[in-house]
Amino acid sequence: MAQMITRSFTRFLQTWEERSLHRRCLASLDEHLMHDIGMSDEERRSEMTKPIWRA
């Protein structure tokens, strides 16, 4: 049981770290790249300001 809880908690933290990394990457994209991926500046700001616990 303890191993299951530990694994779940580890995955939980990994998910948060991935979200944080993705949002930092979004922050580093220039306008041209944002256009290429089809995301507006408003969508980017919205995604970047989400807390890490929100998908």
PyMOL CGO cylinders between C-alpha atoms (Angstrom):
from pymol import cmd
from pymol.cgo import CYLINDER

trace = [
    CYLINDER, 0.00, 0.00, 0.00, 2.81, 2.42, 0.88, 0.3, 1, 1, 1, 1, 1, 1,
    CYLINDER, 2.81, 2.42, 0.88, 4.51, 1.76, -2.47, 0.3, 1, 1, 1, 1, 1, 1,
    CYLINDER, 4.51, 1.76, -2.47, 1.28, 2.52, -4.30, 0.3, 1, 1, 1, 1, 1, 1,
    CYLINDER, 1.28, 2.52, -4.30, 0.91, 5.81, -2.44, 0.3, 1, 1, 1, 1, 1, 1,
    CYLINDER, 0.91, 5.81, -2.44, 4.56, 6.69, -3.10, 0.3, 1, 1, 1, 1, 1, 1,
    CYLINDER, 4.56, 6.69, -3.10, 4.20, 5.94, -6.82, 0.3, 1, 1, 1, 1, 1, 1,
    CYLINDER, 4.20, 5.94, -6.82, 1.00, 7.96, -7.04, 0.3, 1, 1, 1, 1, 1, 1,
    CYLINDER, 1.00, 7.96, -7.04, 2.58, 10.91, -5.27, 0.3, 1, 1, 1, 1, 1, 1,
    CYLINDER, 2.58, 10.91, -5.27, 5.69, 10.72, -7.46, 0.3, 1, 1, 1, 1, 1, 1,
    CYLINDER, 5.69, 10.72, -7.46, 3.55, 10.73, -10.62, 0.3, 1, 1, 1, 1, 1, 1,
    CYLINDER, 3.55, 10.73, -10.62, 1.56, 13.63, -9.20, 0.3, 1, 1, 1, 1, 1, 1,
    CYLINDER, 1.56, 13.63, -9.20, 4.76, 15.67, -8.72, 0.3, 1, 1, 1, 1, 1, 1,
    CYLINDER, 4.76, 15.67, -8.72, 6.03, 14.70, -12.18, 0.3, 1, 1, 1, 1, 1, 1,
    CYLINDER, 6.03, 14.70, -12.18, 2.80, 15.94, -13.74, 0.3, 1, 1, 1, 1, 1, 1,
    CYLINDER, 2.80, 15.94, -13.74, 3.16, 19.28, -11.98, 0.3, 1, 1, 1, 1, 1, 1,
    CYLINDER, 3.16, 19.28, -11.98, 6.79, 19.59, -13.11, 0.3, 1, 1, 1, 1, 1, 1,
    CYLINDER, 6.79, 19.59, -13.11, 5.80, 18.80, -16.73, 0.3, 1, 1, 1, 1, 1, 1,
    CYLINDER, 5.80, 18.80, -16.73, 3.08, 21.45, -16.68, 0.3, 1, 1, 1, 1, 1, 1,
    CYLINDER, 3.08, 21.45, -16.68, 5.50, 23.98, -15.26, 0.3, 1, 1, 1, 1, 1, 1,
    CYLINDER, 5.50, 23.98, -15.26, 8.08, 23.14, -17.94, 0.3, 1, 1, 1, 1, 1, 1,
    CYLINDER, 8.08, 23.14, -17.94, 5.53, 23.38, -20.76, 0.3, 1, 1, 1, 1, 1, 1,
    CYLINDER, 5.53, 23.38, -20.76, 4.35, 26.75, -19.52, 0.3, 1, 1, 1, 1, 1, 1,
    CYLINDER, 4.35, 26.75, -19.52, 7.91, 28.07, -19.30, 0.3, 1, 1, 1, 1, 1, 1,
    CYLINDER, 7.91, 28.07, -19.30, 8.51, 26.86, -22.86, 0.3, 1, 1, 1, 1, 1, 1,
    CYLINDER, 8.51, 26.86, -22.86, 5.39, 28.69, -24.03, 0.3, 1, 1, 1, 1, 1, 1,
    CYLINDER, 5.39, 28.69, -24.03, 6.73, 31.85, -22.42, 0.3, 1, 1, 1, 1, 1, 1,
    CYLINDER, 6.73, 31.85, -22.42, 9.91, 31.58, -24.47, 0.3, 1, 1, 1, 1, 1, 1,
    CYLINDER, 9.91, 31.58, -24.47, 8.24, 31.28, -27.89, 0.3, 1, 1, 1, 1, 1, 1,
    CYLINDER, 8.24, 31.28, -27.89, 8.33, 34.28, -30.17, 0.3, 1, 1, 1, 1, 1, 1,
    CYLINDER, 8.33, 34.28, -30.17, 5.35, 35.61, -32.11, 0.3, 1, 1, 1, 1, 1, 1,
    CYLINDER, 5.35, 35.61, -32.11, 6.30, 33.72, -35.28, 0.3, 1, 1, 1, 1, 1, 1,
    CYLINDER, 6.30, 33.72, -35.28, 6.41, 30.35, -33.49, 0.3, 1, 1, 1, 1, 1, 1,
    CYLINDER, 6.41, 30.35, -33.49, 3.13, 31.09, -31.70, 0.3, 1, 1, 1, 1, 1, 1,
    CYLINDER, 3.13, 31.09, -31.70, 1.55, 31.70, -35.08, 0.3, 1, 1, 1, 1, 1, 1,
    CYLINDER, 1.55, 31.70, -35.08, 3.01, 28.42, -36.39, 0.3, 1, 1, 1, 1, 1, 1,
    CYLINDER, 3.01, 28.42, -36.39, 1.39, 26.40, -33.60, 0.3, 1, 1, 1, 1, 1, 1,
    CYLINDER, 1.39, 26.40, -33.60, -1.90, 28.27, -33.97, 0.3, 1, 1, 1, 1, 1, 1,
    CYLINDER, -1.90, 28.27, -33.97, -2.01, 29.79, -30.51, 0.3, 1, 1, 1, 1, 1, 1,
    CYLINDER, -2.01, 29.79, -30.51, -2.93, 33.41, -29.89, 0.3, 1, 1, 1, 1, 1, 1,
    CYLINDER, -2.93, 33.41, -29.89, -1.10, 35.61, -27.43, 0.3, 1, 1, 1, 1, 1, 1,
    CYLINDER, -1.10, 35.61, -27.43, -4.23, 35.66, -25.27, 0.3, 1, 1, 1, 1, 1, 1,
    CYLINDER, -4.23, 35.66, -25.27, -4.36, 31.83, -25.21, 0.3, 1, 1, 1, 1, 1, 1,
    CYLINDER, -4.36, 31.83, -25.21, -0.68, 31.72, -24.31, 0.3, 1, 1, 1, 1, 1, 1,
    CYLINDER, -0.68, 31.72, -24.31, -1.10, 34.19, -21.44, 0.3, 1, 1, 1, 1, 1, 1,
    CYLINDER, -1.10, 34.19, -21.44, -4.08, 32.23, -20.18, 0.3, 1, 1, 1, 1, 1, 1,
    CYLINDER, -4.08, 32.23, -20.18, -2.13, 28.97, -20.23, 0.3, 1, 1, 1, 1, 1, 1,
    CYLINDER, -2.13, 28.97, -20.23, 0.97, 30.49, -18.64, 0.3, 1, 1, 1, 1, 1, 1,
    CYLINDER, 0.97, 30.49, -18.64, -0.95, 32.00, -15.72, 0.3, 1, 1, 1, 1, 1, 1,
    CYLINDER, -0.95, 32.00, -15.72, -2.75, 28.79, -14.75, 0.3, 1, 1, 1, 1, 1, 1,
    CYLINDER, -2.75, 28.79, -14.75, -1.64, 27.26, -11.47, 0.3, 1, 1, 1, 1, 1, 1,
    CYLINDER, -1.64, 27.26, -11.47, 0.32, 24.02, -11.92, 0.3, 1, 1, 1, 1, 1, 1,
    CYLINDER, 0.32, 24.02, -11.92, -2.50, 21.98, -10.42, 0.3, 1, 1, 1, 1, 1, 1,
    CYLINDER, -2.50, 21.98, -10.42, -4.84, 22.96, -13.29, 0.3, 1, 1, 1, 1, 1, 1,
    CYLINDER, -4.84, 22.96, -13.29, -4.52, 21.07, -16.55, 0.3, 1, 1, 1, 1, 1, 1,
]
cmd.load_cgo(trace, "trace")
